Amino acid sequence: MYAVRVLPIVRGPQRVELSFFSRCSIEPGSIVSAPVRGRMLTALVTACADVREEKLELKASDFALKKLGRAQPRQVLSDAFMRAAERTAAYHVAPLGAAIAALTFSSILSARRSTVPEQTKERASTAPEFLVLQAEPAERIRTYRNIVRECFAQNGSLIIMTPSIVEAEHLGEQLARGIEEQVVVLTSAHTRAALQSAWERSSNAEGPVVVIGTPAALSAPLKRLHTIVVERESARAYRGREWPHLDARRAAQFLAYESGARLILADFPLSVDALYRAERGEAEHLARPQLRLTTTAQTTILDTRAKDTVQKSKRHFTPLAETSLDALRDALGRKARAVVFAARRGIAPLTVCNDCGTPVTDPSTGAPMALHKSPSGNIFVSHRSGAVLPASTVCRTCGGWNLVSLGIGVDRVTDFVANQISDAQLYTLTKDSAETHARARKIASAFYTSEGGVLVGTERMLPYLTEQVDLVVVASIDSILSSSAWRANEHAHSILWYLKARAERSCIIETRMPEHGAIAAFAGGNPMDLYRAESELRQEFGYPPHTVFISLLWTGTEATNARLRLHITESFSDQDLVGPLPPIATDRGRCIERVVLRIPAAHWPESGLAERLRALPPEVAVEIDPDTIA
């Protein structure tokens, strides 16, 4: 009889190991099923010992050991991946079980067969090569083909990680020509059986393979991993939106270190972090960095501050300038396709009281609510919590009805184009119109097979722009530039370059901030201009990549918040503490409060500080390197 310690592989905050008994010895690192609170959970075996060796501890315990589930123990994950998962969990102050759950496919963990090749169980003995590649999409694909040939010549396999399912599928189609049997695409869009089949094909292949997929593809156990490529490395999708907010790019880096594989970060433009590391000598350029796109599309920056017209002493607002409308009419007249980008969903991203200026906010989170259309009329929707309020809501401060909607949302743009160009074939691609990958792909396919169609969408649309279009119009980018996210400039700049790379004839940017650094750098045609400006500012004010931000956020009543505020400020008085920041009022007298720790990048992760963070009360949410610190 054996006492087995396991760690549940779940996304919840389960940190403690659980003990069970088994009739046979189980190797640590195996995947088993364990009964926990009436459910069978997938769990990782961390230790196994003969009950005779733990007799005293078992006698002293106040509970009886349960038996493990009937599923046979199986080896699914490689030792290199497990070490990388441990480092990823330590970096993000997350339980190992939550890190594994975020970086693997649940259907693979529950598979009955052992899938780890023996060759992957050796620790790498050589330091990995770290490279960056700044090149436009077509050039990156050509480079990937060369990298595949290089890896195959050395009998090594390759993992290409993408931020979205559609990008993995598209890249798989591009690279599979001539080597179809050696290219494996791993995404959650597969059925359970298809995913397990693809997994087995990659892990049991006699020769080298190319694995292309979303972050969970990093867990694929390959016989000899030669190279890991992070495609479109600046994409925000690599950072998990749900707890524990793991950054898959960090996981790829740790896997490269643990397996000895070469790591390549690729994008156009590269993120400030990647360019900074190349500048410091931590990474080398795979090829001479591309500084300009080869597209012949003409770029036009429209200052929309003068666009609004005055009609009968009242200012009349339009979502698109006449120049953009004329360009759309011209493209549709030539049966060409056009894309219109809007940064926010709904009709308008912000609604305020015209009397006192109070915005309509989410009752539970305090976030601004967007005005949306619905079958029963307009409603306010919180994109953070999903809360819904009727459009008849009054101002919570003065009780007034004089509410005015501000900003440009996709619905407003779509309605305007439909009214101005009545014969336009309009397609909308947002999270509202396409909640699933299958639905989004269907909309994109209909657009690309149309003659003279217009696709209007948010960032949800971007990965589905797999082919060139005649015209790109950016109806709104200012809401991103004005957001509280400290990477907002870099994010907006990246979106503009992404869209321009897909324009064949013309790219029109509408903005009320043409002098903004991100817009000016884009208009100048060299993305390095923004990098230099951002790098100087971040160094001056102590922002990443020079430091690591650790956000501590909690919600409660005034008394609860005062207690937590005191506890946190006393516990971390020896750290560079920013805050407590001004509270954000929600409902029923509750407020959201935040404190930010600023740690030198070279000093993180640090085990002593990490232990103090883990010891915080469960009401305090810990997030490493958050997008916003305000």
N, C-alpha and C positions, 0 to 999 in steps of 0.2 A: 504494500500500500504506500502511496506517495502523496505528499502534501504539495500542491501546486499553487504558486502565486501568479495571478494574471492581472493585466491592466485592460479594462474595457476600451475598445476602439470606438469611441463615440465623440461627437462634437461638443458634448456638454462639459462642464467644469469638473469632471471626475478625475481626481488626482491620486486617490489612494489605491493601493493594490488590494485585491480580494483573494481570499484563500479558498481552495476547493481540494477535494481528494480525488485520486485517480488510481486505478488498479495497475497502471503501467507508467513507467518513467517517460516524461515528455521533455524533449530538448528545448531549452530556452530559445525564444525567437519564433517558436511555432505558433500557428493560429489555431484557436480552439473556439468552441461555443460554450458559453457559461450562463447559467440561470441567475438573473439579477432582477429582483423585484417583479417576479412573474413573467419576465421576458427573457428570451434567449438572445444574448448579445455576443457578437464577435469580439474576441479578446486575444491579447498577446501574452504568451507565457514569458514571465520574467525570471522565474526560479522554480526549481523542482528538487525536492529532497525526500529521502525516506522518512516516513513518519517516526521511526525510532530515533532519528537524529533530532527531531523537534518535539519529542514527547513532553518535555517540561512546559514548553510554550503552549502546546495544544491543551494541556491539562489546565493551564492558568487562564485560558480564554473563556469568555462567557457566552460562547456560541458554538454550535455544532457545524462541522464542515459539511457542505453540500457536495454532491457529485457533479463533475463536469458533464456537459451535454454529450449526446451520443455521437456527434460528428467527430470523425477521426482527426487527430492533430495533423496539420499539414504545413509544409514550408512553402510560403508564397512570396515573401519579400527577401531580397538579397541582404547580406550583411552590410554592404556599402550603403544601400538605401536606408537601412535601419540606423546606421551611424549618422547619416545625413539628416534623418528625421529627428534624431535626438538633438543635434545641433540646431536645427530649425526651431524645435520646441523651446530650447534653452534661450535662443535669441529673442523669441516672442513671448517669453514667460508663460508658456502654455503647457498643458499636460501632454505627454508623449502620445497618449491615445488619441487626443484631439488632433494632433499634428498628423498622425498616420491616417486618420479618417479624412482629413482635408486633402491629403496628397495621394490617395489611392481610390480605386473603384470598389464600391461596396460589393458588387456582384462578383468581383475577383476574389475578395477576401473570403466570401462564402463558398467559393468553388471547392470541390472535393479533392482535386488532384494536386499533387506536388508539382510546382512549376519552376523551381529555382535551379538553374544549371550549377553544377559544382564549381565551375570556374569563377563564379562571382563571389565566392566566400573568402577570397584573399584580400587583405588590406593593401591598398596601393602603396608602393614604395617610392614613387617619384612624384615630385611636385607638378601640379597641372600647369598647362600653358593657358594664359588668360588673354583673349583677343577681343577687339571691338571692330565692327564693320558698319560704317556709315555709307549707305548706298540706297538708291531708289528701289522700289519693289522689283522691277524687271531685272535690274542688275543683281539684286540679292538672290533671285532664283537662279540666275546663271552661275553665281558663286557657289550656291548650294550644290548644284550639279557637279562642280569641280571638287567640292569637299566630299561628296558621296564617292566619287571615283578614287580620291585619295584614301579614304577610309577603307574601301573595299580592297584596294591594292595592298593595304597593311593588315587585311583580314580583321578589321575592326568594324563595330557597329556604330550607329549614329542615332541620337535622339534630337528631334527638332520640336521644341515646345512653342505652341502658339497661344495667344490670349483668348481665342474663341473657337468654337466648333467649325464654323464655316471656313475660317482661315486654315484650319488643319485639313479639311476636306479639299479645299482649293489647292493647297500646297501639295497634298498627296497626288492629285491629278497631274500637276505640273512635273513632279519628280518621278512619277512611276513609269513614264514612257520608256519602254525597253527593259525595265527591271521590275515589272509588275509583281513578280513573286517575292521580291525582296523588300517591298515597301508595305508597311503595316500602319494603318491609321487607327488610333485608339482615342475614342471620345465617348461621352455619355449618350450620344445620339444613337449608338448601336443598341440593338436588342441585347438582352442578357446573354443569349446563346451566341450571337455574333461577336460580342465583346470577348467572351471567354475563348471562342475559336481564334480570334485575332491574337489574343494574349498567348495562347499556346503556340501559335505559329511563330511569334516573335521569340519566345523563350526557348523553343525546341529546334529552331532553325540550325541546320548544320553549318551554314556559312554566315557571313555578316548580313545584317538587315538595317533598314532605315525605319525607325519608329517616329511617326509624326502624330502629335496629339496635344490636348490640353494639359495643364499641369499634372494631372494624375498619371500621365504617360511616363513621368519620371520614375515611377515605381516599377516599370517593366524590367524584369531581370534578364539582362542580356549576357551572353557568354563573354564578350570582350567589348566593353564600352570604350570607344575611342574619342568621341566628340559629343558635346552637348551644345546645341544652338538655341538661344532664346530669341525667337523671331518677334519683331516689333516690340522691343524690350521696354519702350517708354509707355506702353499701354497700361492704363489704370486697372484693367481687368485682372492683372496678375495679383493684385492685392485682394484678398478675400473680403467681401462685404459683411460677412457674418463672423461672429466670434469663432476662433481666436484671431481673425484678421491676419492670417499668414501671408507673407509675400513669397510667391512661387519662385521669383528670381533669386531670392536668398537660398531657397531649397535647391535650385539648380546649381548654384555656386558651391554649396556644401557637398552636393553629390559629386561634383567634379573633383573637389578636394579629396573626398573619401575613396573615389574609384580611380583617381589618376587620369581622368579624362580631360581633354582640352575643352575649354569653355569659350564660346563666342557669343557676344551680345550684338545684335544686329537691328538696325532701324534707320529711318531718315525722317527727321534728325535724331541722333542719339540723345538720350536723356542727359541732363546736367551731371548727374552722378557718374554715368559711364564716361563722359568726356573728361570729367575731373580725374577719374582714376587713370585714364590714358595719359593725361597731362602730367600726373605725378609719377608715371613710370610703373604703376601697378598693373597696367594692361598695355598691350601693343596693338597698333592698327593692323588688321589683316591685309588691308590694301589701302592705297592712298584715299583718305576720306573724301567723299563727294561733297562739294560745297554748293552746287546748284543742280536743280532738276533739268533734265534734258527735254522736258515737254516744251512745245512751242506755244502753249496757251498764253494768251495775253492776260496779265493781272491788272485789275482795276480796283482801287480803293475809293469807295464812295463815302463822303462825309454826310451822314444823314441828319445832321443838326439843322440843315437848311431845307430838308425834304418836306417837312410838314407845311401844309398850306392853311391860311386863315380864311374861313368862310363865315361871313356875317358875324364878325368879331369873336368867333370861336375857333380855336386851333383844331385842325382836322388831321388826325394821325393815320398813316398808312403803313402796313407791315413791310411793303417793298417799294423801292423808289421806281420812278418811271423808267430809268435807265435799265434796271433789272427786268421790268416787264417787257420792254422793247426787245431785250436780248432773248427772253423766253419766247416771245412771239416769233422772232426770227428763227430760232432753233426749231420750233414746232412747225413753222412753215416749210422748213427743209426736211421734215420728217426725222429730225435728229432727237436724241434723248437729252434730258437735262435733270440735274439734281439740285434741290434746294435744301439747305441745312438750317435748322433752327435749334438753338441750344436747349430749349425747354419744351416739355410736353404741355398739352392743354391749350387753352385760349390765351391765358396770361399767367406768368409765373408768380406775380405778386399783386395783391389787392390791398389798398390802404383806405383809411377813412379820409375823405376830402376835407373834413372839419378839423380833426385833431392829429391826423397823420399816423394813427395806430394801424399796423398791418393786421390782416387776418392770419392767425397762426394756429398751429396744431395744438389742441388742448393738452395733449400729453407730453409733447416734445418741445413745444415752443417754436418749431420750424415754420417758415411761411408756407401757406397753403396755396396751391395753384387752382385757377378757375378752369373747369373742364365741362365739356358737353356730355349729356347723358340722355337716354330716351325720354326721361321725365322732365328734362330741362337742365339748366346749368347747375353745377354743384361745385363746392370747394373740396379738394382732395389733398391730403398730405402724402407726399411721395416717400416720406420717412417711415410713417407708421400705418398708412392706409386709412387713416381717419377720414370721415366724410361729413361735411356740413352743408346744409341747404344754401342756395344762393341768396335767400332772404335773410341770412344772418346779419345781425346789427353789430355795430362797433362795440367791442367789449369794454371800451374805456368811457365813451360818451353816450353810447346807446343810439347813435345816429344811423340813418339809413344811407347817407351820402357816401357810398363806397365807389372807388374808381380803380379799374384794373390797369396795371402797368406792365410793360414789357411785351415781348413777342413770343408766342407759343406756336407750336406746329399747327394746331387747329385754326388759329387766326390766319396763318399764312395760307393754309390749304383753302379756306373759305374765300380769301381775297383773290387768290389765283383763279379759282373756279368762277368768281363773279366777273373778273376782268378778262379772262380767256375762256369763254364758255365751251369751246370745243376741245379743250385740253383733256388728255387722258391722265388723270391724277391717281397716284398711288401714295399711300402713307405708311411709313415704317417706323414705328415707335414701340416702346414696351407695351403700350395700351393696345395697339392694333396687331401686334405680333408677340404674344407672350412666350411662344415656343419657337425653337429653331426651325421646325418644319414649316410653321406658318410664315416666319420671316423669309425663309428661302422661297416659298411659293410666291410671296409678293415680289421679291427681287427678280425671280424668273419671269413673272408676268411683265414686269417693267422692261427687262432686257429683250424680251421678244416682241415688245410693242414698237410701233412706228410713231415717233413723236410723242413719247410719254414723259411725264414729269414725276419724279420721285421726291417726296417731301419727307424728311425724317430728322431724328435726333442722333445722338452718338450710337444708338442701337442700330442705325442703318449702316454705319461706316464699314464694318467688316464684310457686309454683303455687296459692297461696291467692287466686285471682282473684275469688271470690265471697264474700259474707258467710256466716257460720255462726252458729248459735245460741249456742254455748258455746266458750270458749277456756280451756284449763287449761295452766298452765306448771308442769310437774312438776319441772324443775330449771333454775335459772339461776345457782346459786351457783358452779358449776364455772367459769363464764366470769368471774364477779366475782373469783374466787380465782386466776385464771391470771396468768402473769408478763407478759402483754401490757400495755403502758402505756396503751393505749386501751380496756382491758377495761370500765371503768365506762361509757364512752360507747357501746361496742358492745352491752353488755347492755341499757342504757337504750333504745337504738334498737330492739332486738328486741322489747322489751315494748310499745312504742308501735305497732310494726308489727302485732303480734298483736291488740292492743286495737282497732285500727282496723277489724279484720275480725270483731269480735264484735258481735252484735246484742242479746243478752240479758244475758250474764254473762261476766266475765273473772276467773279465779281464779289467783293467783300463790302458789306454795308456795316458801318460802325459810326458811333458818335464819339469815338476816341481814336482818331487816326494818328494822333501823336503818341499814343501808348507805345511803350517799348516793344511789346510783342508784335503789334501791328507794323510798326516802323521796321523792325528786323525782317518781317515777312515781306514787306514791300521792297526792301533793299535787296532781297534775293539771296541773302547769305545767312543761314541759321546760326552760324557761329557768333554773329553779332549779339543775339540774345544770350547765348551761353556766357560770353564774356561779361555782359552786364549782370546777369543773374549770379554768376560765380563771385563777382566782387561784392555784391550785396550780401550774399549768404556768408561770405567770410567776415565781412564787417559786423554783421549782427549775430553771428554764431548759429547759423542754420545748417541743416544737413547739406552736403555730405561731411561738413566739418564736425558736426555733432549728431547725436541721436536724441530725438524727442521721445519722451515717455509720457503719455497722457493718462491722468487719473481722473475719471469722471464718475459722478454719482448724482442721484436724484432723490429728493426727500423734502420733508417739511423744514421749516426754519430751525427747529430744535435739532432735528436729525442732522441737517447739514452743518450746523454749528459744531456738533460733536465730532463729525467726520473731518471737518476742516481743521479743527484743533489737533486731532489725532495725526493727520497727515503732515501738517506743518511741523509738528514736534518730531515725528518719526523720520522725516527727511530734512531736518534742519541743516545737516552737513552737506546737502546737495545744492546745486544751482537750481533754485525753485522759482518758477514763473507763475505768479498767482498767489492766492485764488483769483481767477478771472471773474469779471462781473457775472452774477447769476442770470439765468434765463428763466423767466417765470413761465410756468405751465398752468395746470388747473388745480383747483382745490387747495390753494396756498402752497403748492409745491414748486420747487425750483431745481434747475440743473446747474451744477457747479463743476468746475474743472481746475485742476492744477497740472502744470507741465514741468517735468524734470528735463533738464538739458545736460546730457552726458557727453564728454569728449568721445568721438567716434572710436578712437583707439582703445578706450576703456570699457567698451560694451561688446559682448555680455560680461558682466562681473557677478560672480556667484553670490557674494554677500548681499549686494543690492537686490539681486533677483530673489533671494530668499525673503527679504523684507517686503518685496512687492507681492510675493505669494501669500504672505501672512496678513495682508490687508483684509478687512471685512469683505464679505461677498457682495455687498452693495456697491463696492468701488470697482468699476470696470477699468482694467489696465490695457492700454493699447500702445504698441511700439511703433514709432514712426507714423503717426496718424496723418491723414491728408489735411486736417484742419486742427488748429490749436486755439481758435477763438471761441 
